Each structure stands twice: as C-alpha cells, then as structure tokens.
Amino acid sequence: MIEEQGSPAEADETRHHRTIKSFVMRAGRMTEGQQRGLDQGWPKFGLELADGPQDFDALFGRSAPRTFEIGFGMGHATLEMAAAAPEQDFIGVEVHRPGVGALLNGAMTQGLSNIRVYSCDALEVLRDCVADGSLDRVLLFFPDPWHKSRHHKRRIVQPAFAELVRQKLRVGGVLHMATDWEHYAEHMLEVMNVAPGYRNLAEDGRYVPRPEERPVTKFERRGERLGHGVWDLKFQRID
C-alpha cells in the first residue's frame, strides 16, 4: 500500500511538487505501539534518504540475499517474511508513518535484526541510495491501482520504473508484483512484457500462481471471501 497519512502542510506540499507521485498523503493518528516503534525503533532500523548511497553489507553486518519492498503498508507481510527467512535481509520503504511505526514496533517485539526501513519515496531511495546490481528481489504488493483513466499516469508501474528496478537488481534477480485489480495486472503485464532485460517467469507468459513466500494478508483473505482475484507477476532480470 503506497500511501501516507501526514499533516495538511505535507499534503499541500505534495500537491505542489512537480513530480507525479504514486501515493497520496492523508492525516492519521498513531497508536501507542506505533509511536513506540518510531521513538525506539527508528534509531535502530531507520534510514534517511539524505544519507545517500548505502553500504548495506556494513549496515546489516553481513552479505546476504537482499529484498527491497516498495510500500509495505502496515508491515504485516514484511514481518512475516523477515521472521521466516532470518538468513535474508529486508529493506522496506513506506511513506505512511503509522505503518512505519507498526513495522518497527513489530521488529522490536519479535527481536528481528534483518530489517531496515525508509520513510519516503521508494523511487528516490532506489535512485539515490541503492547500488546497481545489488538486490535479489524487489517487491511491489498491492500498490494503489489509480483505477480512473485520468489517474493512470500516477501508477508506479511504468517503463521508467521497470528500467530503474532492472538496474538495481542483480542479473537473475526478480521483480515480484501483486495486485487485486485485474485491469492493473493487465497494465503491469503490458509494461513489463516490452521492458528490455526481463523474462516473465510465468509458464503461460502471463501470471504466476501465488508464491508461497508471499504472505496472505487479512486484506487479501477478505477479498477472497468476496470473490476478488489476486494476480502475481514475476519478472527476472536477464541482462
């Protein structure tokens, strides 16, 4: 989920920013746990865009398979993945401050050390902080579909996005996307099928079965009960 709940001033600043954003800013309240996460967890796990290029081996204290997640929402899936794969490292980016607080609080509660977090625009982090060819996976789960035609330009999955992600993935690395909007899934497929340097991992050239490593969220279970579909796409960098 690529949204943030922020102050009216932040929302106004976003509306006047020249760059088209793939997320929106809204006002929201912090729970006690979320605020604890920000207060105590951010100094341990938080990273700043202004710090520029990062040596993630130094930050994590090891060289390990590395996953970059764009828009982790409230962090439930991130926590589940990080707990299930302690041998891997996870870098999550989310502009929604309560979600950032929730993830940090969860990481502290579960004693996880393989998570680092940014709270800003994920594309800026990819451009300015992540070395080329350094990621094993990039995850984009349930981004805002911007379903109205006039808003399609705000969809994060565009040719420039595909190329940026390709640069940051190692050869053999995978971009994994999931959406519950079929039209957005078709848009993703259209963009990625013509993006240079990728191979669709689906046997039929379209969508892959839901991968076991992607946790099923409460949101997704609710959608399934209502008869909503979910589409997963995996594209591997081949050059």
C-alpha positions in Angstrom: 0.0 0.0 0.0 1.7 3.2 -1.1 0.1 5.9 0.9 0.9 8.1 3.8 -1.1 9.8 6.4 0.6 13.1 7.1 -0.2 16.7 8.1 -2.2 19.1 5.9 1.0 21.0 5.3 2.7 17.8 4.0 -0.3 17.1 1.8 -0.2 20.6 0.4 3.5 20.3 -0.3 2.9 17.0 -2.2 0.1 18.6 -4.3 2.5 21.3 -5.5 5.5 19.0 -6.1 6.4 18.8 -9.7 7.0 15.1 -9.7 3.9 12.9 -10.1 3.5 10.8 -7.0 2.2 7.2 -6.9 0.9 7.7 -3.4 -1.3 10.2 -1.5 -0.9 11.8 1.9 -3.6 11.8 4.5 -4.0 12.7 8.1 -3.9 9.9 10.7 -3.3 9.1 14.3 -0.6 7.0 15.9 -1.4 4.1 18.3 0.8 3.8 21.4 2.7 0.8 19.8 3.2 2.7 16.5 4.6 5.7 18.3 6.9 3.4 20.4 8.1 1.9 17.1 9.1 5.3 15.8 10.6 6.5 19.0 12.6 3.4 19.9 12.8 1.5 16.6 13.8 4.3 14.2 17.2 4.9 15.8 18.0 1.2 15.4 16.4 0.4 12.0 15.6 3.7 10.3 17.5 5.0 7.3 17.4 8.5 5.8 17.3 9.4 2.1 19.6 12.4 2.8 22.4 9.9 3.8 22.7 8.9 0.1 24.3 5.7 -1.1 24.4 2.9 1.5 26.7 0.0 2.1 24.1 -2.5 3.1 26.7 -5.2 3.9 28.0 -2.8 6.5 24.6 -1.8 7.8 23.4 -5.4 8.3 26.9 -6.7 9.3 26.9 -9.4 6.6 26.5 -10.2 2.9 23.1 -11.9 2.4 20.3 -12.2 -0.2 18.6 -8.8 -0.1 14.9 -7.9 -0.7 13.7 -4.3 -1.3 10.0 -3.8 -0.6 8.1 -0.8 -2.0 5.1 0.3 0.1 4.8 -2.2 2.9 1.6 -0.7 4.3 1.3 -1.8 8.0 4.3 -4.1 7.7 2.5 -7.4 8.4 3.8 -9.2 5.3 7.3 -7.8 5.8 7.5 -9.0 9.4 6.3 -12.5 8.4 8.8 -12.7 5.5 11.7 -11.5 7.7 10.9 -13.8 10.5 10.6 -16.8 8.1 13.9 -16.0 6.4 16.4 -14.8 9.1 19.3 -15.6 6.6 17.9 -12.8 4.3 17.9 -9.0 4.7 14.9 -6.8 4.0 14.8 -3.1 3.2 11.3 -1.7 3.4 10.1 1.7 2.2 6.7 3.2 3.2 5.5 6.9 3.4 2.6 6.0 5.8 4.1 6.9 9.2 1.7 4.8 11.3 2.7 1.8 9.1 6.4 2.6 9.6 5.8 2.7 13.3 3.9 -0.6 13.2 6.7 -2.4 11.4 9.4 -1.0 13.7 7.4 -2.0 16.8 6.9 -5.5 15.4 10.6 -5.9 14.6 11.5 -4.9 18.1 8.8 -7.2 19.6 9.9 -10.2 17.6 13.6 -9.5 18.1 14.3 -9.2 14.3 17.5 -7.7 13.1 17.3 -8.3 9.4 15.0 -5.3 8.6 15.9 -1.7 7.7 13.3 1.0 6.9 13.0 4.2 4.9 10.0 6.5 5.3 10.0 8.5 2.0 9.5 8.0 -1.8 10.7 4.5 -2.7 11.8 5.5 -6.2 14.1 8.2 -4.7 15.6 5.6 -2.4 16.2 3.3 -5.4 17.8 6.0 -7.4 19.9 7.7 -4.7 20.7 5.0 -2.1 20.8 1.6 -3.7 23.8 0.4 -5.7 23.3 -1.0 -9.2 23.1 -4.8 -9.3 22.8 -5.2 -5.5 19.2 -6.5 -5.0 18.0 -10.1 -5.2 14.3 -9.2 -5.1 12.1 -6.1 -5.5 8.6 -6.5 -4.1 5.6 -4.4 -5.0 2.5 -5.8 -3.3 -1.0 -4.2 -3.8 0.0 -0.7 -5.0 -2.7 1.9 -5.4 -4.3 1.0 -8.8 -5.4 4.5 -9.6 -8.3 2.9 -11.5 -9.7 6.1 -13.1 -8.3 6.6 -16.6 -7.2 10.2 -15.9 -5.1 8.9 -12.9 -3.3 6.1 -14.8 -0.2 8.4 -15.1 0.2 8.0 -11.3 0.6 4.3 -11.4 4.0 3.3 -10.2 4.5 0.6 -12.8 5.7 2.5 -15.9 8.6 1.9 -18.3 10.9 4.2 -16.3 10.1 2.2 -13.2 10.9 -1.1 -14.9 14.2 0.2 -16.1 15.1 1.6 -12.6 14.3 -1.7 -10.9 16.3 -3.6 -13.6 19.4 -1.5 -12.9 19.2 -2.2 -9.2 18.5 -6.0 -9.4 21.4 -8.4 -9.9 21.3 -10.5 -13.1 18.9 -13.3 -12.1 17.1 -11.1 -9.5 13.3 -10.9 -9.6 10.7 -8.2 -9.6 7.6 -9.6 -7.9 4.4 -7.7 -8.1 0.9 -8.5 -6.9 -2.5 -6.7 -7.3 -6.1 -7.4 -6.7 -7.2 -5.2 -9.6 -7.3 -7.2 -12.8 -7.0 -4.1 -15.1 -3.9 -3.0 -13.2 -2.5 -6.6 -13.5 -3.0 -6.3 -17.3 -1.3 -2.9 -17.2 1.7 -4.3 -15.3 1.9 -7.2 -17.8 1.8 -4.8 -20.8 4.6 -2.6 -19.4 6.8 -5.5 -18.3 6.4 -7.6 -21.5 8.1 -4.9 -23.5 10.6 -3.8 -20.8 14.1 -4.7 -22.0 16.3 -7.1 -20.0 13.5 -9.1 -18.3 12.0 -12.6 -18.6 8.5 -13.4 -17.5 8.7 -16.4 -15.1 5.0 -17.4 -15.7 4.8 -20.6 -17.7 1.9 -19.2 -19.8 3.7 -15.8 -20.2 1.1 -14.1 -18.0 0.7 -14.6 -14.3 2.4 -17.0 -11.8 0.5 -18.9 -9.1 0.5 -17.2 -5.7 4.1 -17.9 -4.5 4.4 -19.5 -1.1 6.8 -16.9 0.1 4.3 -14.1 -0.3 2.2 -14.0 2.9 -1.5 -13.8 2.6 -2.8 -10.7 4.3 -6.1 -10.1 6.1 -7.0 -7.7 3.3 -6.4 -10.5 0.7 -8.4 -13.1 2.7 -11.3 -10.7 2.9 -11.1 -10.1 -0.8 -11.1 -13.8 -1.5 -14.2 -14.3 0.6 -15.9 -11.6 -1.6 -14.8 -13.4 -4.7 -12.0 -11.0 -5.6 -9.0 -12.3 -7.5 -5.3 -11.6 -7.0 -2.7 -11.6 -9.7 1.0 -12.2 -9.1 3.7 -11.3 -11.7 7.4 -12.3 -11.5 9.9 -10.9 -13.9 13.6 -11.9 -13.8 16.4 -9.7 -14.9 18.3 -11.5 -17.6 20.9 -8.8 -18.6 
